[in-house]
């Protein structure tokens, strides 16, 4: 019924809700705001909106969404992308663009071809590789890249479009991405169009991505997701689910990620629910009610002490 991505069985010791919780795979070490290297313990879950029809994608994809989690000695990096479904009307599989973009980002990180403080650079290099393919890869996608610099304890992010992230500390959102829309339901996006459509298809530069840096602490929760989550679950619902996360072990994080994705998926098909998307539509003069059926990808991370 759903599929779960498992990432980063990182040995860790994190602080959640003021209580020190130790992952059984972890060694010793200090707590609090220690001066050692940091890492992310990450789990993921998602739904393709057509899962009931049995349409499953290979790899780290849920429908037209794609994601990756990669580790390097200097940083932990993760990303999500949402392929623009309108390309399907022209015989193009939207998941090919988003999936290839995320796989390219993952490879660049594993090869060390990035600077932790410059996540836009990861997007730019990946997008340029797609542009240089001998066989054109048509499509469009939003993208969100999150990088935790192990040594500086800073979170560097780049968000293009309406995917995004939240940083939660002490049960409150302390940092988040800004959504980028050209107009209602038309997010910023990376695109590759056939020559005859260039200048007609929306296409934004990676440099247009909103970039931020933020100092994180042990125990901070980072939720990165495509718009299928944020269009169906407001912050208060997400925070309610995150309260169930009582320790930093991988299984607990995975269970919470699954719970969030499942709830968003159920709400997406509720015709009587006033979803964030429906509220946004009403704010733009449209009479809309209900959830928004969409692909949903959730990556849930906890900042923890890092042991290679």
Rosetta blueprint (number, residue, H / E / L):
1 X L
2 X L
3 X E
4 X E
5 X E
6 X E
7 X L
8 X L
9 X L
10 X L
11 X L
12 X L
13 X E
14 X E
15 X E
16 X E
17 X L
18 X L
19 X E
20 X E
21 X E
22 X E
23 X L
24 X L
25 X L
26 X L
27 X L
28 X L
29 X L
30 X L
31 X L
32 X L
33 X L
34 X L
35 X L
36 X L
37 X L
38 X E
39 X E
40 X E
41 X E
42 X E
43 X E
44 X E
45 X E
46 X E
47 X E
48 X L
49 X L
50 X L
51 X H
52 X H
53 X H
54 X L
55 X L
56 X L
57 X L
58 X L
59 X L
60 X L
61 X E
62 X E
63 X L
64 X L
65 X E
66 X E
67 X E
68 X E
69 X E
70 X E
71 X E
72 X E
73 X L
74 X L
75 X E
76 X E
77 X E
78 X E
79 X E
80 X E
81 X E
82 X E
83 X E
84 X L
85 X H
86 X H
87 X H
88 X H
89 X H
90 X H
91 X L
92 X L
93 X L
94 X H
95 X H
96 X H
97 X H
98 X H
99 X H
100 X H
101 X H
102 X H
103 X H
104 X H
105 X H
106 X H
107 X H
108 X H
109 X H
110 X H
111 X L
112 X L
113 X L
114 X L
115 X L
116 X L
117 X L
118 X L
119 X H
120 X H
121 X H
122 X H
123 X H
124 X H
125 X H
126 X H
127 X H
128 X H
129 X H
130 X H
131 X H
132 X L
133 X L
134 X L
135 X L
136 X L
137 X L
138 X L
139 X E
140 X E
141 X E
142 X E
143 X E
144 X E
145 X E
146 X E
147 X E
148 X E
149 X E
150 X L
151 X L
152 X L
153 X L
154 X E
155 X E
156 X E
157 X E
158 X E
159 X E
160 X E
161 X L
162 X L
163 X L
164 X E
165 X E
166 X E
167 X E
168 X E
169 X E
170 X L
171 X L
172 X E
173 X E
174 X E
175 X E
176 X E
177 X L
178 X L
179 X L
180 X L
181 X E
182 X E
183 X E
184 X L
185 X L
186 X E
187 X E
188 X L
189 X L
190 X E
191 X E
192 X E
193 X L
194 X L
195 X H
196 X H
197 X H
198 X L
199 X L
200 X L
201 X L
202 X L
203 X L
204 X L
205 X L
206 X H
207 X H
208 X H
209 X L
210 X E
211 X E
212 X E
213 X E
214 X E
215 X E
216 X L
217 X L
218 X L
219 X L
220 X L
221 X E
222 X E
223 X E
224 X E
225 X E
226 X L
227 X H
228 X H
229 X H
230 X H
231 X L
232 X L
233 X L
234 X L
235 X H
236 X H
237 X H
238 X H
239 X H
240 X H
241 X H
242 X H
243 X L
244 X L
245 X L
246 X L
247 X L
248 X L
249 X L
250 X H
251 X H
252 X H
253 X H
254 X H
255 X H
256 X H
257 X H
258 X H
259 X H
260 X H
261 X H
262 X H
263 X H
264 X H
265 X H
266 X H
267 X H
268 X H
269 X L
270 X L
271 X L
272 X L
273 X L
274 X E
275 X L
276 X H
277 X H
278 X H
279 X H
280 X H
281 X H
282 X H
283 X H
284 X L
285 X L
286 X L
287 X L
288 X L
289 X L
290 X E
291 X L
292 X L
293 X L
294 X L
295 X L
296 X E
297 X E
298 X E
299 X E
300 X E
301 X E
302 X E
303 X E
304 X E
305 X E
306 X L
307 X L
308 X L
